[in-house]
Amino acid sequence: MCLAVPSKIIKIKDSFATVEIDGVRKKASIMLLDDVKINDYVIVHAGFAISKLDKEIARQTIQDMRDMLEFNDKKNNAIKS
C-alpha cells in the first residue's frame, strides 16, 4: 500500500515540476497530466504526478495528516510518561 500526500507545484521546467510539502521539495514528472500550473496540487507516485487535486481538498488533507501525526505524538509521549 502506498500513501500519497498532496504536493504543491512550485516550479515547472519542461515536463518536470518541483513539488513541495512542508518544506520538502522533490522533482516529479508532469508528463501524465494536462494543464498543470504553478500553485496546483498534485498526487505524486513513483516520481510521476498522477492526478491533480482541488486546492481546498488538498489543504484539508494536509491538515488532517498533520493532526493525525500530532495526536500520535501526544499518545506516544503519554505512554512513555
N, CA, C and O atoms as a DFTB+ gen file, in Angstrom:
324 C
 N C O
     1  1       0.837      -1.175       0.000
     2  2       0.000       0.000       0.000
     3  2       0.883       1.240       0.000
     4  3       1.905       1.284       0.685
     5  1       0.492       2.226      -0.754
     6  2       1.227       3.483      -0.824
     7  2       0.384       4.595      -0.223
     8  3      -0.843       4.596      -0.315
     9  1       1.065       5.524       0.384
    10  2       0.403       6.700       0.912
    11  2       0.892       7.889       0.105
    12  3       2.090       8.173       0.076
    13  1      -0.010       8.573      -0.537
    14  2       0.356       9.732      -1.342
    15  2      -0.119      10.990      -0.633
    16  3      -1.243      11.057      -0.138
    17  1       0.745      11.969      -0.595
    18  2       0.446      13.232       0.066
    19  2       0.286      14.305      -1.009
    20  3       1.097      14.376      -1.932
    21  1      -0.735      15.128      -0.903
    22  2      -0.865      16.218      -1.865
    23  2       0.373      17.112      -1.817
    24  3       0.833      17.506      -0.746
    25  1       0.890      17.416      -2.980
    26  2       2.097      18.240      -3.098
    27  2       1.804      19.438      -3.981
    28  3       1.122      19.320      -4.999
    29  1       2.322      20.593      -3.585
    30  2       2.081      21.835      -4.320
    31  2       3.184      22.051      -5.351
    32  3       4.369      21.949      -5.033
    33  1       2.790      22.348      -6.583
    34  2       3.764      22.651      -7.626
    35  2       4.289      24.066      -7.401
    36  3       3.523      25.028      -7.351
    37  1       5.617      24.174      -7.266
    38  2       6.199      25.499      -7.049
    39  2       7.059      25.969      -8.221
    40  3       7.408      27.146      -8.312
    41  1       7.399      25.036      -9.119
    42  2       8.222      25.400     -10.270
    43  2       7.989      24.376     -11.368
    44  3       7.827      23.188     -11.090
    45  1       7.973      24.833     -12.618
    46  2       7.827      23.938     -13.763
    47  2       8.911      24.255     -14.773
    48  3       9.151      25.414     -15.113
    49  1       9.564      23.195     -15.248
    50  2      10.557      23.336     -16.312
    51  2      10.417      22.128     -17.222
    52  3      10.633      20.988     -16.811
    53  1      10.053      22.399     -18.453
    54  2       9.809      21.342     -19.439
    55  2       8.720      20.411     -18.920
    56  3       7.623      20.868     -18.596
    57  1       9.002      19.124     -18.836
    58  2       7.976      18.174     -18.376
    59  2       8.194      17.751     -16.929
    60  3       7.728      16.693     -16.505
    61  1       8.909      18.591     -16.169
    62  2       9.144      18.302     -14.755
    63  2       8.693      19.470     -13.890
    64  3       8.746      20.632     -14.293
    65  1       8.250      19.124     -12.693
    66  2       7.842      20.135     -11.726
    67  2       8.612      19.904     -10.434
    68  3       8.956      18.773     -10.090
    69  1       8.871      20.981      -9.738
    70  2       9.347      20.884      -8.364
    71  2       8.111      21.013      -7.503
    72  3       7.370      21.992      -7.593
    73  1       7.894      19.996      -6.653
    74  2       6.732      19.997      -5.764
    75  2       7.215      20.099      -4.331
    76  3       8.336      19.706      -4.006
    77  1       6.342      20.639      -3.467
    78  2       6.728      20.863      -2.077
    79  2       5.602      20.479      -1.128
    80  3       4.422      20.712      -1.390
    81  1       6.015      19.883      -0.019
    82  2       5.102      19.626       1.089
    83  2       5.875      19.852       2.378
    84  3       6.882      19.189       2.627
    85  1       5.411      20.778       3.190
    86  2       6.059      21.120       4.464
    87  2       7.557      21.374       4.324
    88  3       8.344      20.915       5.152
    89  1       7.951      22.094       3.293
    90  2       9.344      22.467       3.104
    91  2      10.202      21.433       2.399
    92  3      11.349      21.717       2.052
    93  1       9.672      20.245       2.182
    94  2      10.411      19.197       1.466
    95  2      10.096      19.335      -0.012
    96  3       8.934      19.348      -0.419
    97  1      11.157      19.436      -0.809
    98  2      10.977      19.606      -2.249
    99  2      11.462      18.377      -2.997
   100  3      12.486      17.783      -2.659
   101  1      10.710      18.013      -4.012
   102  2      11.039      16.864      -4.854
   103  2      10.767      17.231      -6.300
   104  3       9.987      18.136      -6.596
   105  1      11.422      16.516      -7.187
   106  2      11.191      16.680      -8.612
   107  2      10.228      15.591      -9.060
   108  3      10.366      14.434      -8.663
   109  1       9.257      15.954      -9.882
   110  2       8.277      14.990     -10.369
   111  2       7.961      15.259     -11.838
   112  3       7.876      16.409     -12.269
   113  1       7.794      14.200     -12.580
   114  2       7.382      14.331     -13.969
   115  2       5.913      14.723     -14.019
   116  3       5.092      14.195     -13.269
   117  1       5.594      15.650     -14.906
   118  2       4.197      16.050     -15.091
   119  2       3.689      15.625     -16.469
   120  3       2.658      16.107     -16.939
   121  1       4.423      14.723     -17.103
   122  2       4.070      14.326     -18.468
   123  2       2.748      13.550     -18.552
   124  3       2.181      13.435     -19.639
   125  1       2.255      13.025     -17.449
   126  2       0.998      12.265     -17.472
   127  2      -0.237      13.157     -17.301
   128  3      -1.367      12.692     -17.449
   129  1      -0.019      14.428     -16.990
   130  2      -1.143      15.333     -16.736
   131  2      -1.167      16.483     -17.726
   132  3      -0.125      16.965     -18.170
   133  1      -2.354      16.906     -18.058
   134  2      -2.531      18.084     -18.905
   135  2      -2.859      19.284     -18.032
   136  3      -3.494      19.151     -16.986
   137  1      -2.427      20.432     -18.464
   138  2      -2.857      21.689     -17.864
   139  2      -2.553      21.825     -16.370
   140  3      -3.420      22.228     -15.595
   141  1      -1.325      21.490     -15.965
   142  2      -0.935      21.781     -14.583
   143  2      -0.142      23.075     -14.577
   144  3       0.582      23.388     -15.522
   145  1      -0.295      23.823     -13.488
   146  2       0.394      25.103     -13.375
   147  2       0.945      25.270     -11.967
   148  3       0.609      24.520     -11.051
   149  1       1.797      26.270     -11.824
   150  2       2.347      26.596     -10.515
   151  2       1.173      26.895      -9.569
   152  3       0.194      27.536      -9.950
   153  1       1.302      26.416      -8.336
   154  2       0.310      26.511      -7.253
   155  2      -0.782      25.449      -7.317
   156  3      -1.631      25.398      -6.427
   157  1      -0.785      24.601      -8.343
   158  2      -1.699      23.461      -8.359
   159  2      -1.201      22.413      -7.371
   160  3      -0.010      22.354      -7.063
   161  1      -2.117      21.590      -6.880
   162  2      -1.759      20.460      -6.021
   163  2      -1.915      19.172      -6.808
   164  3      -2.890      18.990      -7.539
   165  1      -0.946      18.282      -6.653
   166  2      -0.960      17.006      -7.355
   167  2      -0.612      15.875      -6.391
   168  3      -0.024      16.093      -5.332
   169  1      -0.991      14.669      -6.787
   170  2      -0.564      13.457      -6.097
   171  2       0.603      12.897      -6.899
   172  3       0.496      12.708      -8.111
   173  1       1.722      12.631      -6.220
   174  2       2.908      12.102      -6.877
   175  2       3.115      10.664      -6.424
   176  3       3.093      10.362      -5.230
   177  1       3.318       9.778      -7.405
   178  2       3.608       8.372      -7.121
   179  2       4.754       7.941      -8.028
   180  3       4.703       8.122      -9.244
   181  1       5.788       7.370      -7.415
   182  2       6.945       6.850      -8.155
   183  2       7.553       7.897      -9.084
   184  3       8.007       7.582     -10.184
   185  1       7.555       9.154      -8.620
   186  2       8.192      10.220      -9.384
   187  2       7.326      10.860     -10.453
   188  3       7.793      11.726     -11.192
   189  1       6.058      10.441     -10.545
   190  2       5.150      10.992     -11.544
   191  2       3.944      11.622     -10.857
   192  3       3.354      11.034      -9.951
   193  1       3.586      12.823     -11.298
   194  2       2.332      13.428     -10.849
   195  2       1.227      12.661     -11.569
   196  3       1.163      12.662     -12.799
   197  1       0.348      11.998     -10.792
   198  2      -0.646      11.126     -11.415
   199  2      -2.063      11.689     -11.370
   200  3      -2.945      11.209     -12.082
   201  1      -2.283      12.700     -10.542
   202  2      -3.599      13.343     -10.545
   203  2      -3.496      14.736      -9.947
   204  3      -2.627      15.028      -9.126
   205  1      -4.403      15.572     -10.384
   206  2      -4.489      16.948      -9.900
   207  2      -5.620      17.003      -8.876
   208  3      -6.638      16.329      -9.035
   209  1      -5.443      17.804      -7.830
   210  2      -6.433      17.900      -6.759
   211  2      -6.982      19.310      -6.637
   212  3      -6.312      20.291      -6.959
   213  1      -8.209      19.384      -6.167
   214  2      -8.797      20.658      -5.794
   215  2      -7.966      21.246      -4.642
   216  3      -7.600      20.522      -3.717
   217  1      -7.669      22.532      -4.691
   218  2      -6.803      23.162      -3.683
   219  2      -7.344      23.022      -2.269
   220  3      -6.584      22.718      -1.350
   221  1      -8.624      23.235      -2.075
   222  2      -9.183      23.161      -0.725
   223  2      -9.147      21.731      -0.184
   224  3      -8.849      21.520       0.992
   225  1      -9.442      20.770      -1.021
   226  2      -9.369      19.367      -0.591
   227  2      -7.928      18.999      -0.256
   228  3      -7.678      18.312       0.734
   229  1      -6.984      19.448      -1.072
   230  2      -5.572      19.170      -0.806
   231  2      -5.139      19.779       0.523
   232  3      -4.486      19.112       1.326
   233  1      -5.493      21.030       0.759
   234  2      -5.126      21.701       2.015
   235  2      -5.744      21.009       3.217
   236  3      -5.088      20.858       4.248
   237  1      -7.005      20.585       3.099
   238  2      -7.659      19.897       4.204
   239  2      -7.016      18.540       4.472
   240  3      -6.864      18.142       5.627
   241  1      -6.640      17.834       3.417
   242  2      -5.964      16.538       3.568
   243  2      -4.632      16.712       4.284
   244  3      -4.298      15.929       5.174
   245  1      -3.870      17.733       3.902
   246  2      -2.583      18.003       4.551
   247  2      -2.802      18.327       6.025
   248  3      -2.065      17.834       6.878
   249  1      -3.805      19.150       6.338
   250  2      -4.089      19.489       7.736
   251  2      -4.524      18.258       8.522
   252  3      -4.111      18.080       9.668
   253  1      -5.346      17.414       7.926
   254  2      -5.777      16.185       8.596
   255  2      -4.582      15.286       8.910
   256  3      -4.516      14.689       9.985
   257  1      -3.650      15.192       7.982
   258  2      -2.461      14.370       8.210
   259  2      -1.602      14.955       9.331
   260  3      -1.076      14.211      10.158
   261  1      -1.457      16.266       9.365
   262  2      -0.715      16.922      10.452
   263  2      -1.387      16.648      11.801
   264  3      -0.718      16.361      12.794
   265  1      -2.712      16.742      11.818
   266  2      -3.453      16.487      13.058
   267  2      -3.257      15.055      13.537
   268  3      -3.096      14.820      14.735
   269  1      -3.268      14.100      12.619
   270  2      -3.055      12.698      12.992
   271  2      -1.650      12.479      13.563
   272  3      -1.476      11.756      14.544
   273  1      -0.662      13.105      12.943
   274  2       0.714      12.980      13.443
   275  2       0.848      13.586      14.833
   276  3       1.508      13.021      15.705
   277  1       0.216      14.741      15.033
   278  2       0.266      15.398      16.346
   279  2      -0.416      14.526      17.407
   280  3       0.103      14.372      18.513
   281  1      -1.562      13.964      17.074
   282  2      -2.266      13.077      18.003
   283  2      -1.399      11.869      18.348
   284  3      -1.302      11.482      19.513
   285  1      -0.774      11.279      17.344
   286  2       0.079      10.113      17.564
   287  2       1.271      10.459      18.459
   288  3       1.635       9.679      19.339
   289  1       1.875      11.624      18.235
   290  2       2.997      12.057      19.078
   291  2       2.552      12.226      20.528
   292  3       3.250      11.791      21.444
   293  1       1.396      12.855      20.740
   294  2       0.885      13.048      22.101
   295  2       0.595      11.705      22.764
   296  3       0.894      11.513      23.942
   297  1       0.024      10.794      22.020
   298  2      -0.288       9.466      22.544
   299  2       0.998       8.727      22.940
   300  3       1.069       8.124      24.011
   301  1       1.999       8.778      22.076
   302  2       3.271       8.111      22.373
   303  2       3.968       8.741      23.574
   304  3       4.563       8.027      24.381
   305  1       3.906      10.055      23.707
   306  2       4.515      10.729      24.852
   307  2       3.794      10.377      26.144
   308  3       4.431      10.242      27.188
   309  1       2.479      10.227      26.088
   310  2       1.703       9.851      27.268
   311  2       2.053       8.429      27.712
   312  3       2.102       8.148      28.909
   313  1       2.291       7.552      26.770
   314  2       2.638       6.171      27.095
   315  2       4.013       6.097      27.752
   316  3       4.234       5.288      28.653
   317  1       4.937       6.948      27.296
   318  2       6.303       6.964      27.842
   319  2       6.345       7.536      29.260
   320  3       7.248       7.213      30.032
   321  1       5.382       8.373      29.600
   322  2       5.380       9.047      30.916
   323  2       4.982       8.130      32.034
   324  3       4.935       8.551      33.190
